[in-house]
């Protein structure tokens, strides 16, 4: 059986050199090189959705791939697609990089300039490891085709005050009520209010995890507050200035660690875009953008989506807009929001019924909102629409854009700028 190889090489000259050498390997079936990390993860996600057998045995990652740095990309591929052998192409032959690559999950390194013998040997070793891994798992391998962990949903606001935290909290509560293990993360790092909405006082926060290189289960457990509802809460720091400690790399590591231990991870990103919540939006399975049906908020939603696209965080069509405080009397209706922003639109709208919320919001007991509340009913219906209240469904054709493959840079820089 031929070895299927998927190279990820951003530089055109390097891509041609890699393709030429791969074409000379015996029993190899190289795919055309993908030019960036976004397309690589998108391609692997699409193939994994088909079956384990559709995945390539080997992925080659060039050191100058972008926008996600090579080692971060190796780590994500190894985590999400463990049946794939990842080989890093690099000019650095030092022991430090070798150790870092192995820690990230690479199955080998190929040094630059490329040599036929070394490339053939590393590809063969990675392919043999992949084949052995799949044989060892047997029938259970299909369950790991797309890697371990649960669904990540980010909730971002077009502007402040549109109901971002309310939406995030109730999506998490709905998933928890359905019996799923749920983490609720506050990445509105300077002004997060999840603790206030759920009447929580806890000294640990996401900032305490930022400087930790290896998030062990014990370390993660110490930073997470288990709420009376059963939600695992990772809060924003009480001192807003500490939010700067949470970099995009730290956010990626935190979300990945939570994803590996929970079926659902809901991330409140607030309305301010920084590198940390950009990382979360970039790696999410579903990115929800909350707006209200007024001109200022809808303009802000369009501005946010365009900024995501410019910074290669996420494409407009890979995002879902939710209209909050909706009524039939409003001039701006959901189809117009969809047309203006270019996003998909949620199948449900949240009614303008603040009187239902006022008592529980003021008391910090948002989880005690009456089941008869029209706001709660709408948000829990949205949770079902997003697949948070039942077993994960296989992605339908054409829906893959809403998954993590349609993502861009973690950092707030344009293509080629690195991080």
ABEGO torsion letter per residue (X at the ends): XBBBBBBBBABAAAAAAAAAAAAABBGBBBBBBBABAAAAAAAAAAAAAABAAABBABBBBBAABOABBAAAAAAAAAAABAABBBBBBBABABAAAAAAAAAAGBAEBBBOBBBAAAAAAAAAAAAAAAAAAAAAAEAAAAAAAAEBEBBBBBBBBABBGAGAAAAAAAAAAAAAAAGBBBBBBBABAAABAAAAAAGBBBABBAAAAAABABBBAAAAAAABBBBAAGBBBBBBBABAAAAAABBAAAAAAAAAAAAAABABBBBBAEABBBAAAAAAAAABABBBBBBBBBAAAAAAAAAAAAAAAAAGABBAAABBBBBBGBBAABABBAAAAAAAAGBBBBABBBBBBAAAAAAAAAAGBAAABBAABAAAAAAAAAAAAAGAABBBBBBBBGAAAABAABBBBABBBBBGAEX
